[in-house]
Structure formats: structure tokens, C-alpha cells
């Protein structure tokens, strides 16, 4: 569960909600609905991956093996295409870049929309990903321990955001009222919705869940793969879906529409600034 949850809970839930909110023009009802639909889509994908993994020999590789099995001719072609796309379109660079922006925001107080130099954010991102690579190469056991610790820490951060949102809703923490739920299905400034934008918003929601298939990549390293796939994987996806939905609800309770629409990748940063 740690392996899957760690991969799912990345920068997405701390940065993507504002982008998704922009695509739906501030429509709160649609915004929340998309996170529910995203969870259903991810669970459907998980069921398909379970079907493949439980009927093929347990080995590392995930969908590379599944594609090679389904498209066996010409031999090896689908594996090469898939590997090529993963190398070119891997998302670790984007996560590292967001991490760099957050670090500069946290330690220097720089507004990422105005003050942060892209080169500085990218430099911090390179240091981050290089440090991760070095740790797992040189000290793999320490890397695993850190991985598990970060998984627990991420869940605690999400629970903290949810609890703060609940305390604000009940009036125990005083912040300026957002009035986000008064007209649940109305767009900001009464702008019309665009079907293309809604589709992209759903893709962004699905991106926030990216990593649910992580256990399939390392099945050869798992001591009891059948148990992990049938129990731990669905439990991890369900837990993350519930946490995500409650977190975006907390964002809406604390952050006004106009600020959420303009927060860029620092949605969580603005949330904590308003509370602390």
C-alpha cells in the first residue's frame, strides 16, 4: 500500500486543483464531480491491470509486458514504442520542477507567479531528483525506509488539510468566508463551459492519481503478489480517492474562487498561508 500511495500522492493534489478549477471556469459542482469520476476511472483501470497481472507470470514491467503479450507481432515492436514514450514523456521532470517552486516559495517567500526564476526552480528540481537517484543507488535500504516514512507523512499532510477544512467549516478557525457553495453549479463570472476544457480537466484529475499501477512494475520483488494485487492495491486506490475528494473540499472551504483560479501550482501553499 505504501508503494502505491507514495506514487499516487505526489505534487498533483497540491498543485493540480487550481488548474482543474480553471478548466471548469470555477464551477464547484462540476469540479467535485470530476474528482469522483476520476476515482471511478482509475478503479476501472486497476481492475484491468489486476486481470492482466493475475493471468500472466508475476514479473517486473507492468504494461510493457501486457502490451508485448497482446501485440506479439512484429516481435518486440510494442515494447520499444512503449519504452520510447516513457523515456520522452516521463513526468518526474514536471514533479521536480514543481518541487523546486515549492521550496523557493517555502524558504524564500518568493511568489511563484512573479518572483521565482525558472532557472532556480529547475536547479532545485535537478538537485532533488539527483539526490533520490543517488540514495536508491548507494543506500537502497535507507531509500526504502525513507520511502515508507514519506508515505505516512503524505497521508498525515492530507489528513491535516481535511481536519483544518472541517474546523473552518464548523467555525473553530476563523478565516474570511469563501461563499464557494452558494451557487454550486454556476461558473465564475457566468462564463460558459467548454466540453474540450472539461475533458482536459478530467485528464488532469486522472493525472493526479497517476501511480496506482506502481505495484505491477515490481511484482517480482513482492513476496505475496496475489495478496498485494487483490487487497492492498484496491484499498490504496480507495483510500487515496476518499482523501483527494475531502482535500479539494477543504480547499474550497478555505480559498475563495478568484484566488483558487489564480493560484497556479501553489494551491496548498495558499491554503496554509490563509490558516497560518
C-alpha positions in Angstrom: 0.0 0.0 0.0 2.9 2.3 0.8 4.4 1.7 -2.7 1.1 2.6 -4.4 0.1 5.5 -2.1 3.5 7.0 -2.3 3.4 7.1 -6.1 -0.1 8.4 -6.3 0.2 11.2 -3.7 2.8 13.4 -5.4 2.7 17.0 -6.4 -0.7 16.5 -8.2 -3.1 17.1 -5.3 -1.1 20.0 -4.1 -0.8 21.8 -7.4 -3.4 20.4 -9.9 -6.7 21.5 -8.2 -6.2 25.1 -9.3 -5.5 24.1 -12.9 -8.6 21.8 -12.9 -10.7 24.6 -11.4 -9.6 27.0 -14.2 -10.7 24.5 -16.9 -14.2 24.2 -15.4 -14.4 28.0 -15.0 -14.9 27.9 -11.3 -17.9 25.5 -11.4 -17.7 24.0 -7.9 -20.3 21.2 -8.5 -18.5 20.1 -11.7 -15.1 20.4 -10.0 -16.1 18.0 -7.2 -17.9 15.6 -9.6 -14.8 15.3 -11.8 -12.8 14.1 -8.8 -15.4 11.4 -8.1 -15.5 10.4 -11.8 -11.7 10.3 -11.8 -11.6 7.9 -8.9 -14.1 5.6 -10.8 -12.0 5.7 -14.0 -8.8 4.8 -12.0 -10.6 1.9 -10.3 -11.7 0.6 -13.7 -8.1 0.8 -14.9 -6.9 -1.0 -11.7 -9.4 -3.9 -12.4 -7.9 -4.3 -16.0 -4.4 -4.3 -14.6 -5.4 -6.9 -12.0 -6.8 -9.1 -14.8 -3.5 -9.0 -16.7 -1.2 -9.4 -13.7 -3.1 -12.3 -12.2 -3.2 -14.2 -15.5 0.4 -13.6 -16.6 3.5 -14.8 -14.8 4.5 -12.5 -11.9 7.3 -10.4 -13.3 8.5 -6.8 -13.4 7.5 -4.5 -16.1 3.8 -3.7 -15.8 2.1 -2.7 -19.1 5.2 -3.3 -21.1 4.7 -7.0 -20.6 0.9 -6.7 -21.2 1.4 -4.9 -24.4 4.0 -7.3 -25.6 1.6 -10.2 -24.8 -1.3 -8.6 -26.6 0.6 -7.3 -29.6 3.1 -10.1 -30.2 3.8 -9.3 -33.9 6.1 -7.8 -35.0 8.1 -9.2 -32.1 9.3 -6.5 -29.7 7.9 -3.6 -31.6 5.3 -2.6 -29.0 7.9 -2.8 -26.2 10.2 -0.5 -28.0 7.4 2.0 -28.7 6.2 1.9 -25.1 9.8 2.3 -23.7 10.5 5.2 -26.1 7.3 7.1 -25.0 8.1 6.5 -21.3 11.6 8.0 -21.6 10.4 11.0 -23.6 7.1 11.7 -21.7 8.1 10.7 -18.2 6.6 13.1 -15.6 9.4 13.1 -13.0 10.8 16.3 -14.5 7.5 18.1 -14.0 7.2 16.9 -10.4 10.8 18.0 -9.7 10.1 21.5 -11.3 7.0 21.9 -9.0 9.1 20.8 -6.0 11.6 23.5 -6.9 8.9 26.2 -7.0 7.5 25.0 -3.6 11.0 25.1 -2.0 11.7 28.6 -3.2 8.2 29.6 -2.0 8.7 28.0 1.4 12.2 29.1 2.2 12.4 32.5 0.4 8.8 33.5 0.3 9.0 34.1 -3.4 5.7 34.5 -5.3 6.0 31.7 -8.0 3.9 33.8 -10.4 6.3 36.8 -10.3 9.5 36.4 -8.3 10.6 32.8 -8.9 13.2 32.4 -11.6 12.5 29.3 -13.7 16.2 28.5 -13.8 16.4 28.5 -10.0 13.3 26.3 -9.7 14.7 23.8 -12.3 18.1 23.8 -10.5 16.4 22.8 -7.2 14.4 20.2 -9.1 17.6 18.7 -10.6 19.2 18.5 -7.1 16.1 16.8 -5.8 15.9 14.1 -8.4 19.7 13.5 -8.4 19.6 13.1 -4.6 16.8 10.5 -5.0 18.8 8.6 -7.6 22.0 8.6 -5.5 20.1 7.4 -2.4 18.5 4.4 -4.1 21.7 3.5 -5.9 24.1 3.8 -2.9 21.8 3.1 0.1 18.7 1.1 -1.2 17.6 0.0 2.2 17.7 3.6 3.6 15.9 4.7 0.4 13.1 2.2 1.2 12.8 3.4 4.8 12.6 7.0 3.6 10.0 6.0 1.0 7.8 4.4 3.7 8.2 7.4 6.0 7.3 9.8 3.3 4.2 7.8 2.5 3.0 8.1 6.1 3.9 11.8 6.1 2.0 12.5 2.9 -1.2 10.9 4.3 -0.8 12.9 7.5 -0.5 16.1 5.5 -3.7 15.3 3.6 -5.5 14.4 6.9 -4.2 17.7 8.3 -5.7 19.7 5.3 -9.0 17.8 5.8 -9.1 18.5 9.5 -8.4 22.2 9.0 -11.1 22.4 6.4 -13.6 20.8 8.8 -12.6 23.1 11.7 -13.0 26.1 9.4 -16.4 24.8 8.3 -17.5 24.4 11.9 -16.3 27.9 12.8 -13.4 26.9 15.2 -10.9 28.5 12.9 -11.8 32.0 11.6 -11.0 32.9 8.0 -12.8 35.1 5.6 -15.9 33.3 4.2 -15.5 32.0 0.7 -19.1 31.7 -0.4 -18.0 29.0 -2.8 -21.0 26.7 -2.2 -23.8 29.3 -2.6 -24.2 28.7 -6.3 -22.8 25.2 -6.7 -23.2 24.8 -10.4 -22.6 28.3 -11.6 -19.4 29.2 -13.4 -17.2 32.1 -12.3 -18.4 35.4 -13.9 -21.1 33.2 -15.6 -18.7 32.1 -18.3 -19.9 29.2 -20.4 -18.4 25.7 -20.1 -16.4 24.3 -22.9 -16.6 20.5 -23.5 -12.9 20.3 -24.5 -11.8 22.1 -21.3 -13.9 19.7 -19.2 -12.3 16.8 -20.9 -8.8 18.2 -20.2 -9.9 18.8 -16.6 -10.8 15.2 -16.2 -7.4 14.2 -17.7 -5.8 16.4 -15.1 -7.8 14.7 -12.3 -6.6 11.3 -13.6 -3.0 12.6 -13.7 -3.4 13.4 -10.0 -4.0 9.7 -9.4 -1.0 8.6 -11.5 0.9 5.8 -9.8 -2.0 3.4 -8.9 -0.3 0.8 -11.2 3.0 1.0 -9.4 2.9 -2.4 -7.8 2.5 -4.0 -11.2 6.0 -2.8 -12.2 7.8 -4.7 -9.4 5.8 -7.8 -8.9 8.9 -10.0 -9.0 10.1 -8.1 -5.8 6.8 -8.6 -3.9 6.7 -11.6 -1.5 3.0 -12.3 -2.0 1.9 -10.7 -5.2 -1.6 -12.2 -5.3 -2.5 -10.8 -1.9 -1.0 -7.4 -2.8 -2.9 -7.1 -6.0 -6.2 -8.3 -4.8 -6.3 -6.5 -1.4 -3.6 -3.8 -1.0 -4.0 -2.2 -4.4 -7.8 -1.6 -4.3 -7.5 -0.5 -0.7 -4.8 2.0 -1.6 -6.8 3.4 -4.5 -10.0 3.7 -2.4 -8.2 5.4 0.5 -6.5 7.9 -1.9 -9.8 8.7 -3.7 -11.5 9.5 -0.4 -8.6 11.6 0.8 -8.4 13.5 -2.5 -12.1 14.3 -2.5 -12.0 15.6 1.0 -8.9 17.6 0.4 -10.4 19.5 -2.6 -13.4 20.1 -0.5 -11.2 21.6 2.2 -9.5 23.9 -0.4 -13.0 25.2 -1.5 -13.9 25.9 2.2 -10.8 28.0 2.8 -9.8 29.5 -0.6 -12.1 32.0 -2.4 -12.9 31.2 -6.1 -10.9 34.1 -7.5 -7.7 33.1 -5.5 -8.1 29.4 -6.3 -8.4 30.3 -10.0 -5.1 32.3 -9.9 -3.1 30.2 -7.5 -1.1 28.4 -10.2 0.8 25.3 -8.8 0.7 26.6 -5.2 -2.8 25.8 -4.2 -1.8 24.1 -1.0 0.7 26.9 -0.2 -2.1 29.5 -0.4 -4.3 27.2 1.8 -1.7 27.0 4.6 -0.9 30.7 4.3 -4.6 31.6 5.0 -4.7 29.3 8.0 -1.2 30.1 9.4 
